Amino acid sequence: MPQPAATDVETAAPTLRDVVAILERVYDPSWAEPWDAVGLVCGDPDEPVRTVAFAVDPVAAVIDEALERGADLLVTHHPLFLRGVHGVPATTFKGRLVHRLISGGAALFTAHTNADSADPGVSDALARALDLHELRPLEPRATNPELGIGRVGELAVAEPLSAFAARVAAALPATAGGVRVAGDPDRLVQRVAVCGGAGDSLFGAVRSSGADAYVTADLRHHPASEALEAGGPALVDVAHWASEWPWLDHAAQTLRSTLSAAGTNVETYVSTLVTDPWTAHLTAGS
């Protein structure tokens, strides 16, 4: 006698090879800077992937969390190994992390400057968190002007720098360093340049864009001072980790939707662990 058709059939899990293929299609390794190290760090391409974790930094706490939550793959923005190594013994802290991942059955994949240049990429996510529109690359790639580092966009209505800085602080996760601002608090801001991560190498492009304010991370004294003296935009300096964190949710959604369209599914989660290295901020003289 024929059996009734199943109404709740479990979807087959994709392999690590399948997931990596999608990630490398969205964040093409050829878009990475020559000095960068992106792609699969460890993991068996034939193993199934059911849960994928997303985080900015491949640090011990993030890896422990991924293993505790049963992740088969950890996708991070920052590389674990940026320079070549001759071995990964557990006598080094990075070697211990690799051993921890492998023994726990989890792979590690990195999308760094290739995710910065992607469309949409890291700076798109930052710009959208600030409700910017009409986005375009701050520094377009010569071979494809739709790709590139940073973004320039517009606020729907101009607002004072003080209000815009509050917008930035509210949109990003809290860190010990908070948000630093340079410029007249009453200056009107409508066109905004952003760069997730360290962005003081892009001041020339920021000036050329006509931006009223520039949101980025890791601004150093001299470049910031010189940019202001040259009549540049107001500056909003945020934590490196916080500026890149909004990208994680977008990357997770992209992976889920692409796999779903192909008939497979994974669970994803975005780590909320604050991996910014600074843990306290005191005002000098207080």
VMD Tcl script that draws the C-alpha trace (Angstrom):
set ca {
  {0.00 0.00 0.00}
  {1.51 3.40 -0.94}
  {2.66 5.54 1.99}
  {1.39 9.13 2.25}
  {3.82 11.80 1.11}
  {5.91 13.35 3.85}
  {4.78 16.83 4.80}
  {7.82 17.83 6.81}
  {10.98 16.59 5.10}
  {14.24 17.79 6.60}
  {16.26 19.83 4.10}
  {19.71 18.42 3.39}
  {22.53 20.48 4.86}
  {24.96 22.07 2.41}
  {28.61 21.10 2.55}
  {31.35 23.46 3.58}
  {32.37 23.52 -0.09}
  {28.88 24.77 -1.01}
  {28.96 27.51 1.61}
  {32.47 28.66 0.71}
  {31.47 28.83 -2.96}
  {28.64 31.22 -2.08}
  {30.78 33.36 0.19}
  {33.51 33.63 -2.45}
  {30.95 34.56 -5.07}
  {29.59 37.38 -2.91}
  {33.02 38.40 -1.57}
  {35.33 37.52 -4.43}
  {38.87 36.82 -3.13}
  {40.28 38.71 -6.14}
  {38.87 41.92 -4.62}
  {41.13 41.58 -1.57}
  {44.19 43.81 -1.22}
  {47.49 42.14 -2.21}
  {48.69 42.07 1.40}
  {45.51 40.47 2.72}
  {44.79 36.83 3.62}
  {41.21 35.74 2.97}
  {39.29 32.51 2.40}
  {39.10 29.16 4.15}
  {41.57 28.88 7.04}
  {40.66 25.39 8.26}
  {37.91 22.86 7.69}
  {37.01 19.84 5.54}
  {35.11 20.95 2.39}
  {33.11 17.71 2.38}
  {31.68 18.15 5.89}
  {28.05 19.29 6.26}
  {27.31 22.77 7.59}
  {24.16 23.30 9.65}
  {25.05 26.34 11.78}
  {27.21 29.31 10.75}
  {28.49 31.92 13.19}
  {29.48 35.44 12.12}
  {31.88 37.67 14.05}
  {34.39 40.46 13.44}
  {37.36 38.88 15.23}
  {38.52 35.24 15.45}
  {39.50 35.55 19.11}
  {39.29 32.88 21.79}
  {35.98 34.05 23.28}
  {34.30 34.07 19.85}
  {35.60 30.59 19.03}
  {34.47 29.25 22.41}
  {31.01 30.73 21.82}
  {30.84 29.22 18.33}
  {31.69 25.76 19.61}
  {29.28 26.05 22.54}
  {26.49 26.95 20.11}
  {27.32 24.07 17.79}
  {28.59 26.11 14.85}
  {30.10 24.09 12.01}
  {31.58 27.24 10.46}
  {32.79 30.54 11.86}
  {32.94 33.43 9.39}
  {35.01 36.40 10.53}
  {35.91 39.72 8.97}
  {39.42 39.91 10.38}
  {41.97 37.24 9.43}
  {43.50 34.95 12.03}
  {46.70 34.73 9.98}
  {47.67 37.85 8.06}
  {51.24 36.68 7.44}
  {52.55 33.31 6.39}
  {53.41 30.74 9.05}
  {55.40 27.49 8.98}
  {53.24 25.68 11.53}
  {50.30 25.99 13.91}
  {51.48 24.27 17.11}
  {49.24 24.63 20.13}
  {52.17 26.26 21.93}
  {51.19 29.57 20.27}
  {47.92 31.35 20.93}
  {46.90 31.32 17.26}
  {47.89 27.69 16.95}
  {45.73 26.88 19.99}
  {42.76 28.53 18.30}
  {43.22 26.42 15.16}
  {43.48 23.24 17.26}
  {40.38 24.28 19.20}
  {38.40 24.78 15.99}
  {39.51 21.51 14.41}
  {38.96 19.43 17.55}
  {35.53 21.03 17.93}
  {34.56 20.26 14.34}
  {34.30 23.89 13.20}
  {35.76 25.51 10.09}
  {37.01 29.10 9.85}
  {36.51 31.41 6.86}
  {37.66 35.02 6.49}
  {36.27 37.79 4.27}
  {38.30 40.96 4.89}
  {39.21 43.61 2.30}
  {37.23 41.67 -0.31}
  {34.16 42.27 1.87}
  {35.21 45.93 2.21}
  {35.19 46.34 -1.59}
  {32.04 44.29 -2.26}
  {28.74 45.81 -3.30}
  {27.10 45.62 -0.86}
  {29.90 45.27 1.65}
  {31.15 46.43 5.03}
  {30.80 50.17 4.42}
  {27.33 49.76 2.88}
  {26.16 48.15 6.10}
  {27.67 51.01 8.13}
  {26.07 53.62 5.85}
  {22.66 51.96 6.05}
  {22.89 51.77 9.84}
  {23.16 55.59 9.71}
  {20.20 55.81 7.29}
  {22.27 57.13 4.39}
  {20.91 56.88 0.85}
  {22.21 57.18 -2.72}
  {25.33 55.23 -1.83}
  {28.41 55.14 -4.05}
  {32.01 54.00 -3.45}
  {34.27 56.51 -1.78}
  {37.30 55.14 -3.62}
  {36.03 53.14 -6.63}
  {38.08 50.32 -8.09}
  {39.62 51.23 -11.46}
  {38.43 47.98 -13.04}
  {34.86 48.20 -11.69}
  {33.64 51.56 -10.32}
  {30.67 49.92 -8.60}
  {33.11 48.28 -6.20}
  {35.55 49.97 -3.87}
  {36.52 51.00 -0.36}
  {34.21 53.25 1.68}
  {30.88 54.78 0.75}
  {29.41 58.25 0.29}
  {25.73 58.85 0.91}
  {23.11 61.42 1.81}
  {20.88 62.02 4.80}
  {17.28 62.71 3.86}
  {17.43 66.00 5.79}
  {20.50 67.93 6.91}
  {21.10 67.98 10.67}
  {23.65 69.58 13.02}
  {26.86 67.68 13.65}
  {25.83 67.23 17.31}
  {22.65 65.43 16.22}
  {24.49 63.41 13.60}
  {27.09 62.28 16.15}
  {24.24 61.16 18.42}
  {22.80 59.24 15.44}
  {26.12 57.42 15.01}
  {26.36 56.59 18.72}
  {22.81 55.21 18.74}
  {23.28 53.14 15.57}
  {26.42 51.26 16.60}
  {27.08 48.85 19.46}
  {28.51 50.43 22.59}
  {32.24 50.28 23.27}
  {34.50 51.65 25.99}
  {35.97 54.21 23.61}
  {32.59 55.50 22.50}
  {32.38 58.08 19.71}
  {34.82 60.98 19.23}
  {33.82 64.07 17.28}
  {35.89 66.84 15.68}
  {34.18 69.93 14.26}
  {31.65 72.67 14.98}
  {28.66 70.97 16.70}
  {26.29 73.35 14.84}
  {27.71 72.55 11.41}
  {25.04 71.09 9.13}
  {25.64 67.56 7.89}
  {23.90 66.00 4.90}
  {26.50 64.34 2.67}
  {28.44 61.74 4.64}
  {31.46 59.58 3.81}
  {31.97 56.37 5.76}
  {34.64 53.71 5.90}
  {34.33 50.63 8.10}
  {37.63 50.02 9.85}
  {40.71 52.27 9.73}
  {40.07 55.05 7.23}
  {42.57 57.87 7.63}
  {44.28 56.90 4.37}
  {41.18 58.08 2.47}
  {41.12 61.76 3.41}
  {41.89 62.81 -0.18}
  {38.89 60.88 -1.49}
  {36.72 62.24 1.34}
  {37.57 65.84 0.44}
  {36.91 65.14 -3.24}
  {33.49 63.71 -2.39}
  {32.32 66.97 -0.85}
  {31.27 65.20 2.35}
  {30.17 67.30 5.32}
  {31.25 64.58 7.77}
  {33.39 61.47 7.71}
  {32.66 58.42 9.88}
  {35.46 55.90 10.30}
  {37.74 54.31 12.91}
  {41.29 54.49 14.24}
  {41.87 58.14 13.34}
  {45.35 59.28 14.33}
  {46.24 62.72 15.68}
  {48.24 64.14 12.77}
  {46.08 63.00 9.86}
  {42.94 64.15 11.69}
  {44.44 67.51 12.63}
  {45.75 68.12 9.11}
  {42.41 67.17 7.57}
  {40.60 69.71 9.74}
  {43.23 72.41 9.08}
  {42.82 71.84 5.35}
  {39.14 72.70 5.63}
  {37.97 69.12 5.46}
  {34.76 67.62 6.82}
  {33.80 67.09 10.42}
  {35.17 63.82 11.79}
  {33.34 61.12 13.71}
  {35.73 58.47 15.01}
  {34.28 55.19 16.28}
  {35.70 51.88 17.50}
  {37.13 49.72 14.72}
  {35.09 46.69 15.81}
  {31.86 48.71 16.06}
  {32.25 50.19 12.58}
  {32.43 46.73 11.00}
  {29.90 44.88 13.17}
  {26.77 45.93 11.15}
  {28.10 43.97 8.15}
  {27.75 40.65 9.97}
  {23.96 40.54 9.86}
  {23.92 41.41 6.17}
  {26.44 38.66 5.39}
  {24.38 36.15 7.38}
  {21.16 37.13 5.59}
  {22.86 36.90 2.20}
  {24.12 33.39 2.93}
  {20.72 32.18 4.18}
  {18.77 33.60 1.25}
  {21.22 32.25 -1.35}
  {21.16 28.76 0.16}
  {17.39 28.83 0.51}
  {17.03 29.67 -3.18}
  {19.16 26.60 -3.95}
  {16.98 24.37 -1.77}
  {19.21 24.07 1.29}
  {19.27 25.88 4.60}
  {21.56 26.75 7.48}
  {21.03 28.36 10.84}
  {23.07 31.51 11.41}
  {23.81 33.78 14.33}
  {25.76 37.00 14.73}
  {28.00 37.16 17.75}
  {27.26 40.08 20.06}
  {30.46 39.62 22.04}
  {32.31 42.94 22.15}
  {35.79 42.12 20.85}
  {37.03 45.70 20.76}
  {40.32 45.43 22.69}
  {39.73 48.53 24.84}
  {37.83 47.84 28.04}
  {37.72 51.21 29.85}
  {37.76 54.92 29.04}
  {38.71 57.58 31.59}
  {38.74 61.31 30.92}
  {42.23 62.70 31.59}
  {42.31 64.87 34.71}
  {39.09 63.44 36.12}
}
mol new
graphics top color blue
foreach p $ca { graphics top sphere $p radius 0.5 }
foreach p [lrange $ca 0 end-1] q [lrange $ca 1 end] { graphics top cylinder $p $q radius 0.2 }
display resetview
